[in-house]
Amino acid sequence: MAFDYLYDQSETLLSRFVTFTTEHNRYDLGFFYSQHFDGKSFVLSLQNMRAVLISSDEIALDSNWIGKLDIRIEDVEVVTAFLKKTLSSVFKHDDLD
């Protein structure tokens, strides 16, 4: 049986874990940023363990992340605004208030 490494890289990742609530639901998300992803963040729902690889520019263009992260329809607007700000800031806490 053949086995060939196509890619094997180690690096230190930036990571952030955020829990927040809306008027209707609670969300627990993990954010991971790596140079390997070309400016995109790996966003993980800690509730359903599903993830998306996305940038702040892609939030409005691609709505697949809504279902993958299990965002309820009544929360899409507020979560979209949060993600745009969070993903563009690359984990700076001071500008998220």
One Martini backbone bead per residue (centre of mass of N, CA, C, O) as a GRO file, in nm:
protein
   97
    1MET     BB    1   0.096   0.037   0.024
    2ALA     BB    2   0.061   0.369  -0.049
    3PHE     BB    3   0.247   0.662   0.094
    4ASP     BB    4   0.213   1.021   0.047
    5TYR     BB    5   0.324   1.319   0.107
    6LEU     BB    6   0.187   1.643   0.023
    7TYR     BB    7   0.152   1.769   0.321
    8ASP     BB    8   0.358   1.926   0.598
    9GLN     BB    9   0.262   2.156   0.854
   10SER     BB   10   0.388   2.383   1.100
   11GLU     BB   11   0.215   2.611   1.333
   12THR     BB   12   0.121   2.903   1.480
   13LEU     BB   13  -0.189   2.986   1.602
   14LEU     BB   14  -0.459   3.180   1.595
   15SER     BB   15  -0.692   3.209   1.873
   16ARG     BB   16  -1.058   3.206   1.936
   17PHE     BB   17  -1.317   3.231   2.192
   18VAL     BB   18  -1.681   3.263   2.150
   19THR     BB   19  -1.955   3.379   2.353
   20PHE     BB   20  -2.302   3.437   2.256
   21THR     BB   21  -2.600   3.636   2.252
   22THR     BB   22  -2.920   3.669   2.166
   23GLU     BB   23  -3.255   3.696   2.185
   24HIS     BB   24  -3.265   3.361   2.102
   25ASN     BB   25  -2.947   3.271   2.113
   26ARG     BB   26  -2.661   3.057   2.129
   27TYR     BB   27  -2.298   3.101   2.073
   28ASP     BB   28  -2.012   2.884   1.987
   29LEU     BB   29  -1.688   3.000   1.889
   30GLY     BB   30  -1.414   2.930   1.672
   31PHE     BB   31  -1.099   3.090   1.593
   32PHE     BB   32  -0.874   3.046   1.305
   33TYR     BB   33  -0.541   3.156   1.215
   34SER     BB   34  -0.366   3.127   0.896
   35GLN     BB   35  -0.142   3.148   0.638
   36HIS     BB   36  -0.254   2.896   0.480
   37PHE     BB   37  -0.555   3.052   0.419
   38ASP     BB   38  -0.530   3.332   0.278
   39GLY     BB   39  -0.702   3.520   0.505
   40LYS     BB   40  -0.858   3.302   0.634
   41SER     BB   41  -1.098   3.162   0.849
   42PHE     BB   42  -1.152   2.926   1.098
   43VAL     BB   43  -1.489   2.836   1.171
   44LEU     BB   44  -1.626   2.704   1.480
   45SER     BB   45  -1.878   2.511   1.597
   46LEU     BB   46  -1.923   2.394   1.929
   47GLN     BB   47  -2.214   2.260   1.890
   48ASN     BB   48  -2.168   2.094   1.588
   49MET     BB   49  -1.868   2.071   1.466
   50ARG     BB   50  -1.869   2.288   1.243
   51ALA     BB   51  -1.709   2.435   0.946
   52VAL     BB   52  -1.543   2.732   0.814
   53LEU     BB   53  -1.386   2.899   0.533
   54ILE     BB   54  -1.343   3.254   0.593
   55SER     BB   55  -1.409   3.587   0.506
   56SER     BB   56  -1.529   3.901   0.536
   57ASP     BB   57  -1.593   3.927   0.223
   58GLU     BB   58  -1.776   3.647   0.211
   59ILE     BB   59  -2.029   3.677   0.385
   60ALA     BB   60  -2.222   3.819   0.162
   61LEU     BB   61  -2.165   3.607  -0.085
   62ASP     BB   62  -2.191   3.355   0.127
   63SER     BB   63  -2.449   3.143   0.287
   64ASN     BB   64  -2.333   2.860   0.387
   65TRP     BB   65  -2.247   2.932   0.685
   66ILE     BB   66  -2.523   2.933   0.823
   67GLY     BB   67  -2.576   2.622   0.823
   68LYS     BB   68  -2.301   2.518   0.933
   69LEU     BB   69  -2.334   2.707   1.208
   70ASP     BB   70  -2.636   2.721   1.296
   71ILE     BB   71  -2.797   2.978   1.206
   72ARG     BB   72  -3.054   3.155   1.277
   73ILE     BB   73  -3.265   3.353   1.101
   74GLU     BB   74  -3.304   3.573   1.337
   75ASP     BB   75  -2.956   3.604   1.344
   76VAL     BB   76  -2.808   3.681   1.080
   77GLU     BB   77  -2.753   3.987   1.104
   78VAL     BB   78  -2.588   3.990   1.374
   79VAL     BB   79  -2.374   3.773   1.290
   80THR     BB   80  -2.268   3.913   1.041
   81ALA     BB   81  -2.160   4.164   1.183
   82PHE     BB   82  -1.970   4.016   1.373
   83LEU     BB   83  -1.796   3.868   1.158
   84LYS     BB   84  -1.693   4.108   1.000
   85LYS     BB   85  -1.543   4.233   1.241
   86THR     BB   86  -1.379   3.987   1.338
   87LEU     BB   87  -1.233   3.901   1.069
   88SER     BB   88  -1.100   4.192   1.015
   89SER     BB   89  -0.935   4.202   1.305
   90VAL     BB   90  -0.772   3.958   1.393
   91PHE     BB   91  -0.828   3.943   1.723
   92LYS     BB   92  -0.918   4.222   1.822
   93HIS     BB   93  -1.067   4.329   2.116
   94ASP     BB   94  -1.094   4.657   2.121
   95ASP     BB   95  -1.302   4.662   1.840
   96LEU     BB   96  -1.580   4.484   1.950
   97ASP     BB   97  -1.781   4.687   2.118
   0.00000   0.00000   0.00000
